[in-house]
Amino acid sequence: MADVTPSFSTLLQRFFVDHLRQQRAVSPSTVAAYRDTFKLLLAFSEKTIGKAPTDLRLADLDATLILAFLDHLECERKNSVRSRNARLSAIRSFLKYAAHEDLTALAIIERSLSVPQKRHDKGVLGFLSRPEMEAIIAAPDCATWAGRRDQALLTLLYNTGARVSEAINLRVGDVVLDVSPVAHLYGKGRKQRSVPLWKATAATLRQWLRHLPEGGTRGYLFPSSAGRRLSRSSVAQRLAQAVTQAGRKLPALVGRPISPHTIRHTTAMHLLQSGVDITVIALWLGHEGPSTTHIYMEADLAMKEEALNRLQPIATAPARYRPPDQLMAFLQSL
């Protein structure tokens, strides 16, 4: 009996359930980003070619439709080039999966995969000077439980260059504070890396552990006041308070957009400026390879060029989306 070619609807559902979640075990945030991409693409396809999502065929997802969708994102939705490229990456990931499942659409898939990423200028990374970083770390009120936690958290973020998701998921047992202090971080793709801790960081964390309730090694290292995991928004809010406090001594901090990721950039730039090899920084930050870390070299060069130039003469919100059919409802449920 001949194999039955799966429908587009079936392929898309298998892509999310089997391929992304089970085979690749990607993070929930990646699943959400891919889901949102296909919700937008299917809604656009319905308006453009008049087919409901469940009626689409893989052959409908040709290069012409994809290019029109990308133009729609930029011109009508006012998405940045970076967002456009991220949406395209999600579509390409699905097409590569589909190419192994539906051989009859290989020619169309090949042409669709040839749609290129769009080049764009990257802004200079925002990062802090050493005195600014020290002032922010010193800002929390250590007479309070929350202030001691915030100082320990900010110290670890700067030492490790951890993503905020990595820091808030840390358990007490993930840090070793004896002879060779180290933090075991769990990053993107559930990959683990171990980052050495400075003696001062280890001392700060030892002091902080004395104020944690007895909960063994499985408790969160930086819990909320209720003992639960801190949220991203809570970390951003506590950092904003520390920046405001530090800004009273360093006015240059006032009004600057400083997020937890700014501290990650700061760690990388300070390592680079201290002479640490770019491949070591890539391992430190948990990058797939040194190519990702090259943005810090480019930022450092851009700063130097800016300093040189100073020596020369200054010569609408979308409506709430409602899934119209079963395939869109599936995506909505992810």
C-alpha positions in Angstrom: 0.0 0.0 0.0 1.4 3.4 -1.0 2.4 5.9 1.6 -0.1 8.7 2.1 1.4 12.2 1.9 0.6 14.0 5.1 -1.4 17.2 4.8 0.0 20.6 5.6 -2.1 20.8 8.7 -0.8 17.4 9.9 2.8 18.3 9.1 2.6 21.6 11.1 1.2 19.8 14.1 3.8 17.1 14.0 6.5 19.8 13.6 5.4 21.4 16.9 4.6 18.3 18.9 7.1 15.7 17.7 9.9 17.6 16.2 10.3 20.7 18.3 9.1 19.4 21.7 10.1 15.7 21.7 13.1 15.4 19.2 14.8 18.7 19.7 13.4 19.5 23.2 13.5 23.2 22.5 12.5 25.7 25.2 8.9 26.9 25.7 9.9 30.4 24.6 11.2 29.0 21.2 7.9 27.1 20.8 6.0 30.3 21.5 8.0 32.3 19.0 7.5 29.7 16.3 3.8 29.4 17.1 3.4 33.2 16.8 5.2 33.2 13.4 2.7 30.6 12.0 -0.3 32.3 13.5 0.7 35.5 11.6 1.7 33.6 8.4 -1.6 31.6 8.2 -3.7 34.7 8.9 -1.8 36.5 6.1 -2.2 33.5 3.7 -5.9 33.4 4.3 -6.2 37.1 3.3 -3.8 36.7 0.4 -4.8 33.5 -1.4 -8.2 33.0 0.2 -7.5 29.6 1.8 -8.4 28.7 5.4 -5.4 27.4 7.3 -6.7 23.8 7.4 -7.1 23.9 3.6 -3.6 25.0 2.9 -1.2 22.7 1.0 2.5 22.7 1.5 2.8 23.8 -2.1 1.0 27.0 -1.2 4.0 28.0 1.0 6.0 29.1 -2.0 8.8 31.8 -2.2 6.3 34.4 -3.5 4.0 34.0 -0.6 6.8 34.0 1.9 8.4 37.1 0.5 5.0 38.9 0.5 4.5 37.9 4.1 8.0 39.3 5.1 7.2 42.5 3.3 3.9 42.7 5.2 5.7 42.3 8.5 8.1 45.2 7.7 5.8 47.6 5.8 2.4 47.1 7.5 3.2 45.7 11.0 6.3 47.9 11.2 8.5 45.0 12.4 12.2 45.4 12.6 14.6 43.6 10.2 15.7 41.5 13.2 12.1 40.4 13.8 11.6 39.7 10.1 14.6 37.5 10.1 13.5 35.7 13.2 10.1 34.9 11.5 11.9 33.7 8.4 14.1 31.4 10.5 11.0 29.8 12.0 9.5 29.2 8.6 12.7 27.7 7.2 13.0 25.4 10.2 9.5 24.0 9.4 10.3 23.7 5.7 13.5 21.7 6.4 11.4 19.4 8.5 8.7 19.1 5.9 11.2 18.3 3.1 11.8 14.9 4.8 8.1 14.2 5.1 6.7 15.3 1.7 9.0 14.5 -1.1 6.5 15.8 -3.7 7.0 19.4 -2.5 10.8 19.3 -2.6 11.1 21.7 -5.6 8.9 24.3 -4.0 10.6 23.9 -0.6 14.0 24.4 -2.2 12.9 27.7 -3.8 11.3 28.8 -0.5 14.4 28.0 1.4 16.4 30.2 -0.9 14.6 33.3 0.4 17.5 35.1 2.1 17.9 36.8 5.5 17.9 40.6 5.2 21.1 42.5 6.1 20.7 45.2 8.7 22.9 47.6 10.7 23.4 46.5 14.3 23.3 49.2 16.9 26.2 49.5 19.3 25.7 47.4 22.4 24.8 49.2 25.6 27.0 48.3 28.5 28.2 49.8 31.8 31.6 51.0 33.0 33.2 49.3 35.9 32.3 52.1 38.3 28.7 52.1 37.1 28.4 48.4 37.6 29.9 48.6 41.1 27.5 51.4 42.0 24.5 49.3 40.9 25.6 46.3 42.8 26.2 48.4 45.9 22.8 50.1 45.7 20.4 47.6 47.3 19.7 48.1 50.9 21.4 45.2 52.7 19.6 45.9 55.9 16.6 44.2 54.3 16.1 40.6 53.2 15.2 41.6 49.6 18.1 44.0 49.4 20.6 41.2 50.4 19.0 39.0 47.8 19.2 41.7 45.1 22.9 42.4 45.8 23.7 38.7 45.6 21.7 38.3 42.4 23.3 41.3 40.7 26.8 40.2 41.8 26.2 36.7 40.3 24.8 38.2 37.1 27.8 40.3 36.6 30.3 37.6 37.5 28.8 34.9 35.2 27.2 36.9 32.4 24.1 34.7 33.0 20.9 35.3 31.1 18.1 36.3 33.5 16.3 33.0 32.9 19.4 31.1 33.9 19.8 33.1 37.1 16.2 32.8 38.3 16.2 29.0 37.7 19.4 28.5 39.9 18.9 26.2 42.8 21.0 26.3 46.0 22.7 23.1 44.9 23.8 24.6 41.6 26.5 26.7 43.2 29.7 25.3 44.8 31.3 27.7 47.2 34.2 25.7 48.7 37.8 25.5 47.4 37.0 26.2 43.7 33.7 28.3 43.6 31.6 27.7 40.5 28.1 28.2 39.3 26.4 25.5 37.1 24.0 27.3 34.7 21.4 25.7 32.5 21.1 27.7 29.3 19.4 27.6 25.9 18.7 24.1 24.6 19.0 22.8 28.2 22.8 23.0 27.8 24.8 23.2 31.0 27.9 25.3 31.5 30.0 25.9 34.6 31.3 29.4 35.3 34.0 30.1 37.9 33.1 32.5 40.7 35.3 35.3 42.1 36.2 35.0 45.7 34.2 38.1 46.4 31.2 36.6 44.6 31.5 33.4 46.6 31.7 35.4 49.9 28.6 37.4 49.0 26.7 34.2 48.2 27.8 32.5 51.4 26.4 35.4 53.4 23.2 35.3 51.4 22.7 31.6 52.0 22.6 32.2 55.7 19.4 34.2 55.2 17.6 31.5 53.1 15.1 29.2 54.9 16.2 25.7 55.4 15.1 24.0 52.3 17.9 21.8 51.2 19.7 22.1 47.9 16.6 22.1 45.7 15.3 25.5 46.9 15.7 28.5 44.6 18.9 30.4 45.2 17.1 33.7 44.6 13.5 33.2 45.7 10.7 35.6 45.9 9.5 36.7 49.4 6.9 33.9 49.1 9.6 31.3 48.4 8.8 30.9 44.7 10.9 31.5 41.7 11.4 35.2 40.8 9.9 36.3 37.5 11.7 38.1 34.8 9.7 41.2 35.4 10.5 41.1 39.1 14.3 41.0 38.3 13.9 43.9 35.9 12.0 45.9 38.5 14.5 45.3 41.2 17.3 46.2 38.9 15.5 49.4 38.0 15.3 50.3 41.6 19.1 49.7 42.1 19.8 51.9 39.0 17.7 54.7 40.4 19.5 54.5 43.7 22.9 54.4 42.0 22.0 57.3 39.8 22.0 59.6 42.8 25.7 59.2 42.9 26.4 58.7 39.2 24.0 61.0 37.2 25.2 59.3 34.0 23.0 56.4 34.9 19.8 58.4 35.0 17.5 57.8 32.1 19.6 55.1 30.5 17.8 51.9 29.3 19.5 49.3 31.6 18.1 45.7 31.7 19.4 42.4 33.1 20.7 41.7 29.6 22.8 44.9 29.8 24.7 43.3 32.7 25.4 40.3 30.4 26.8 42.6 27.7 28.8 44.4 30.4 30.4 41.2 31.6 31.4 40.3 28.0 32.8 43.7 27.2 34.8 43.8 30.5 36.3 40.4 29.8 37.2 41.5 26.2 38.8 44.7 27.4 40.7 42.7 30.0 42.3 40.7 27.2 40.3 37.5 27.6 40.3 35.5 24.3 37.0 35.7 22.4 36.6 31.8 22.4 36.8 31.8 26.2 34.1 34.6 26.3 31.9 32.4 24.1 32.2 29.5 26.5 31.7 31.9 29.5 28.4 33.2 28.0 27.2 29.9 26.7 27.3 30.9 23.0 27.1 28.2 20.3 30.4 29.5 19.0 32.7 32.5 18.8 30.8 34.0 15.8 28.0 35.1 18.1 30.5 36.7 20.5 32.1 38.8 17.7 29.4 41.4 18.3 31.4 42.5 21.4 34.5 43.0 19.3 32.5 45.0 16.8 31.0 47.1 19.7 34.5 47.7 21.1 35.7 48.8 17.7 32.7 51.1 17.2 33.4 52.8 20.5 36.9 53.5 19.5 35.8 54.9 16.2 33.3 57.1 18.0 36.1 58.4 20.3 38.2 59.1 17.2 35.3 61.0 15.5 35.1 63.3 18.6 38.5 64.6 17.7 37.3 65.7 14.3 35.1 68.7 13.4 31.5 68.2 13.8 31.0 69.2 10.3 -1.2 51.2 15.7 -1.8 48.3 18.1 -3.2 45.1 16.4 -6.6 43.8 17.4 -6.9 40.7 19.5 -6.6 37.7 17.3 -9.2 34.9 17.3 -8.3 31.6 15.6 -10.8 30.9 12.8 -10.3 27.2 12.4 -8.9 24.0 13.9 -5.2 24.5 12.8 -5.2 28.0 14.2 -6.8 26.8 17.4 -4.0 24.2 17.7 -1.4 26.9 17.4 -3.2 29.0 19.9 -3.1 26.2 22.4 0.7 25.8 22.2 
